[in-house]
């Protein structure tokens, strides 16, 4: 079976990320609601209250790390994932992983973790639009599939972190979380980047201007 991680790495280099549409990120804004918290309290809570509680804790940690200016690394993701899974026994996978009912297989090699860290380090490349960097990071987590379980939730935290470092918060995240993306489809990657841009722009249009109070609102939403 093909190695879809290698396919993704090839696609990643071929996607015209610079063609991602612009997102209005020049002025800080307060979203009309905390889309991440809302989605966890509705979508995840419906699946399992414990799952939602753990994911909210991980979201709070991811946002605190973003506010502290932390670099996005596999070690940082591991700390979040221990909260997501509510388990201290979380380590980078040591064998091939599968997703989409076995349709995609992600291989493992001696340098897989190192390559993952290199990709994560590119999440703050200033020459790319924020939406492109956030989407690419989300897909990196999906297709490196670093842990045995919970990788979709971790990808959601990673994209939230990249946006939060730029003081951007979305008022809806369902369109990002609900749709499957394929490792070998460049059009899927670019479509996600453009979707993130659209969601940023819509969140800004529905928001109150200014950054004052944004973090306080998110703190209240998460409490």
N, C-alpha and C positions, 0 to 999 in steps of 0.2 A: 504494500500500500504506500502511496506517495507520502512524503513528509511535508505536511502543510505548513510547518514552521518555515522550512526553506522556501516554500512557495511564497509565503508572506514576505520574507526578507527580500525576495526578488521584486515582488509587487511594490513593496515599500519604497524601493529606489526608483521605480518607474512611474509612480503616481505623480501627476503635476500638482503638487501641493500648493505651489505659488498661485495657482489659478482659483483657489478657494475664494469665495466671495467675501467682501469686507464685512466685518462686524464692528458695530459702534462701541468701541472700548476706550475711547479717549477720556470720557467723563465718568467717574464712579456713579453708580446708581443703586438705589435700594429696591430690590425686587418686590412686586406686589405680594408675593408670598415666598416662603422658602421651599422651592420645588423639590429639593432633595429630601427634606424632612417630610413634606406632604406625601411624596411617593412611598417612602418607607412606611409611614403610618397607615397608608391605604393598601398598597400592593403587597408589601412584605408582611405586614401585620395580618393580612387576610390568610397568608400561607402559614404563618407561625408567629405568635406574639414574641416568643423567645428569639426568633430570627430577627425580628424588627428591633428588639431591644439591643441585641448585639451589634447590628448594623448601625444603629444610631450612635452607639458608643464609639465605633470605629470612625464614623463620619466626624464626630466631634474631635477625635484625635487627628484625623487628616486635616481638618481645618485649622487646628491649633498648630500643626506642623507647617502649614502653608503660611500662616501669620508670622511664624518664627523665621521664615525664610529658609527652611530646610531644603536640602537637595533631594530630588526624587531618586531613590536607590532601591535595590532589591531588599536591603536590610530594613529600610523604612516600610516598604510594602509588607514585609514579614511581620513587623510589629502590628500593623493594621489588621493583617489576616488573622492573627491570634485573637484579636477582639472580634472579628467577623465570625469566626468559628468557635469562639469562647473556649479556646484550648491553647495551652502552652506548647503543645507538640505540633508545631507547624514549621516545616523546612522546605527548601526548594526541592522540587521533585527529582527523583533519581532514575526514572524510567519513562518511556514514551507515554503520552497522555492522549486521550480521545475526547471528542465532543461531537455534538449534533448527531446523536444516536450512532456513533461510530463512523460517521462519514468523513470526519477530519481526524488526522493523526498528527501529533506534534512530537517530533523526534527529540532525542537528547544526545548531547556530546559533551566532551570535556570542557568546551568553551561556551556552552549554552548560557550559563549564568553570567559570564563575563559579557557576552554579546547582549544579553538583556540589559545589563547595567549601562552599556554604551548607548543603547537605544533610549533608555530612560533619561540619560543625561542630555539628550537632544530635545527634551520637552521644554527647555527654555531658550531655544534658538531664536534670537530676536528677529532674524530676517524672515521668519515665517509668520503668517497671521496666527493669532491666538487660536482661532477655531481649528486651523489645520494642525497645530501642535497638540491641542487637546484631543482631537479625534485620533491622531496617529498614536498618541500614548495609550488611549483606550484600546486600540486594536493591538498594540504591542502586548498589552497584558492579556488580551483574549487569546492571541495566537502563540505567545511563548508559554501560556498556560502554566504559570510557575508552580502552582500548588495542586494538591490532589483534589481539592474541592473549593468551591466558592470563588472561582476566578471571575465570573461575570459580575459579582458584587464588588470584587476588588477593582475591576476595570472601571466600574462606576465611581468608586472612591478616587481612583487615579485621575479621571477626567475632572472630577470636582476639585481635586487638589490643584491641577494645572490652572483651571479657571480662577480658583480662589487666590492663587499667587498674584494674579492680575487684578484682584479685587472685583471679580465678576462672579455673580451667583445667578442661576437660572430660576425662573418661576415655574418651569415644568421640565421634567426629565424623562417622562414616560416614553416619548418617541426614541430616545437614545437607548433605553434599557430593553424595550420590547422587541425590537427587530433584530433578526439574525444577520450577521455579516459573514462573508465567506473569505477565507484566507487568500484565495487565488483570483479574486475579482477586483481589479483596480477601480472599477466603477463604484463598487460598494464603499471603498475607502473615501473616494472623493465625495460621494453622496453624503457620507457621515460628516465630513468636514463642513460641507455646505449646510447640512442640517444644524450643526452646532452654531454656525454663523446666524442662521435664521432664528434659532431659539434665543441667542444673545440679543439680537435686534428686537425681537418681540418682547423679551423681558424688559429691555430698556424702555420701549414705548409704553409699556403698561406700568412703569415704575414711577416713584417719586425721585426727583433729581437729588444728587449729593450723596456722599458716603456716610455722613454722620448718622449714627443710629443703626447702620446696617448690621454690624456685628452684634449689637444688643438685640435686634430683632431675631437674628438667627439663634442667639443664646436662649431667648424666650421660647422660640419654636421647638428647640431641642429638649427643653426642660420638661 
